[in-house]
Every structure is written in structure tokens, then in C-alpha cells.
Amino acid sequence: MRRMSRRVWRLAAGTITVALFTACSPDSPSTSPKPVLTQPEANAVAEVVATDAASLAGGATLDAATGMPFAVAPMPGAPAMATSSASCTPTRSPSPPSNSDGDPVPDSVRIDFTGCTFSGDAHTVTLSGSIDIVDPTPAITDRAFRTRNNAFTRTVTNTTMGTTRSVVENGVRSVIGTPDQIQLTDTMQTDYTFATGATASHARKWLATFVADQAGSIQMGSPLPSGNWSVSGSSTLTSGTNSYSLSVSTSDPLHYNASCTVEPRFDSGTLTAVVTKGTASTTVTIQFTACGQYTVTRS
């Protein structure tokens, strides 16, 4: 078992020196079958899956006034920066957008993040790309909304270590919510660049349900409160010429702690990914133990 903590990106940059998902020596004698994933590869899969799970919180709430996510840099080990530290105001088009039913969701608006930067805790985050926000029920006053990420990019640089990671997101999220819970369909592709320079692409279709710890505490236009995420779905993870099928589930709901100051903002819960290649599979278990900390095991 390897403990993944706030400094997980440093471990990736400093100890994993081989390219992601390249051939390597079996962990067991040559007479034993080679595992689908080595431990470093399982750690890399966990980093991508944990990043995508952390991004659900941003996709579940909406600040229609600015289009700005309520937090940025949902990458393991990076600080959960508040949008108040942004050095820009995203561009809305049209401005102001129309809103036929008067609920918090505009009929249709594009938010462009070109030139947005954040700084804090020895990290700098740069945003680019755009997000389209659409009201799927423009004649009904409700909480439903849909977003489309168009090469929405988060680039995170550790200014002390000089390492950079990035995430590029394309795809659609659909949200139906009440003051008590949220149902989110996540049909996205994440193109991930690790601190080592290795890359991976994660195309997924997840169904996620969020239940607030305190009933009635989910407010449109406000950050997500603390609560539990349950996630299930399938995905494909590729790197170079290698492709893996993933089946993802939460055997124990992920507890989202809104007071966490480091990503991922989960302080408990278990996320399991069954990783299959051909007829062989490896189960990667991500156990969240505290804000920004988790362990990774493979079996």
C-alpha cells in the first residue's frame, strides 16, 4: 500500500520516473502472470479518477452571475482556491443573457475564461476555454441546468517545485437538484497531464448523487455544502497505445467536506475502479482518509 497525501504530485514527479502505462517488469516471478497495472500505474489511475470525482462538486452548483467555478484546481494535493483570488472576470456572451422563467439559470450563456489566473499557497492556476450554461426547462422555474465544457483547461503550477499539471475537459453535465440532494449525469472526457509530463485520457459516463448533510442547505448560486457523493459508471482510460476499461463505484459514499482547504475535499469514503485490459483486470481501491489524503491499493 502506498499512502497518497497532499504531496501526491511530488511523488509522481520525483519517484515515478518511467512513462505512464509503459511495459515494466512483473511484480512476481516470470512464471506468474503480469498484473494489468503496476503499483505506480495504479497510483496514476487513482490520481486521474480522484481528480474527476473532485470536479463533480464544481459541476453540481452554478454561479450564473459570473459563471466562475466556486473553487478551482481540483487536483490531488493542490489547494482549494477560492474564486475571490482570481485576477480576472470571465466574459459572458451574451451579456446579460436572457432568462425566460426567472430562475437562477439563464436560457443560454457562454462563459469564456481566457486569461484567468489564481495564486495561493505556492501554486498558480491558469484557466482557459469556455463553459456553456443552458436551462433545459426555460419555461419552468426550477433548479435544472446543463453545462458543456469546451476545452475548459486548468493548469496548476507549483511555484516552489517548478512542476506543472493540467486538465482539459470536454463534455456535458446535466444537473437536477432540490435543496436536499442533487442528481448529476457526467458525460465527459478529461485529458490529464501529470507532473512527470506523462499523459492520459479518461472518457467516462458517470451517474452521481449528492445528499447534503443538512437538509435544505443546497442553494443555487452558492458553493456546495458538506454531504455525501455516491458515484457509479463506466469509462475508458487511454495512454499512448494502451487502453483500459474502468467500472467505477463507491462502496462507501465519498464525504465532501466543504471546509477542506486542499483537494480532493473528501475526508472519508471509498472509490473503487475495476480496470480491465483484455481478459485480465485489476481492482484499484482509493480510500479517502482526510482532506487531500487517500491511500491506493490494487488487487
Stockholm file with secondary structure:
# STOCKHOLM 1.0

chainA/1-299         MRRMSRRVWRLAAGTITVALFTACSPDSPSTSPKPVLTQPEANAVAEVVATDAASLAGGATLDAATGMPFAVAPMPGAPAMATSSASCTPTRSPSPPSNSDGDPVPDSVRIDFTGCTFSGDAHTVTLSGSIDIVDPTPAITDRAFRTRNNAFTRTVTNTTMGTTRSVVENGVRSVIGTPDQIQLTDTMQTDYTFATGATASHARKWLATFVADQAGSIQMGSPLPSGNWSVSGSSTLTSGTNSYSLSVSTSDPLHYNASCTVEPRFDSGTLTAVVTKGTASTTVTIQFTACGQYTVTRS
#=GR chainA/1-299 SS CEEECTTHHHHHHHHCCSCTTCCCCCSSCTTSCCCSSCHHHHHHHHHHHHHHHHTHHHHHCCCTTTCCCSEECCSTTSBCEEGGGCSSCCEEESSSCCCSSCSSSCSEEEEECTTEEEEETTEEEEEEEEEEEECSCTTSCSSCEEEEEEEEEEEEEETTTTEEEEEEEEEEEEEEECSSEEEEEEEEEEEEECTTSCEEEEEEEEEEEEEESSTTCCCTTSCCCSEEEEEEEEEEEEETTEEEEEEEEEEEEEEECTTCSBSSCEEEEEEEEEEEETTEEEEEEEEEEETTEEEEEEC
#=GC SS_cons         CEEECTTHHHHHHHHCCSCTTCCCCCSSCTTSCCCSSCHHHHHHHHHHHHHHHHTHHHHHCCCTTTCCCSEECCSTTSBCEEGGGCSSCCEEESSSCCCSSCSSSCSEEEEECTTEEEEETTEEEEEEEEEEEECSCTTSCSSCEEEEEEEEEEEEEETTTTEEEEEEEEEEEEEEECSSEEEEEEEEEEEEECTTSCEEEEEEEEEEEEEESSTTCCCTTSCCCSEEEEEEEEEEEEETTEEEEEEEEEEEEEEECTTCSBSSCEEEEEEEEEEEETTEEEEEEEEEEETTEEEEEEC
//
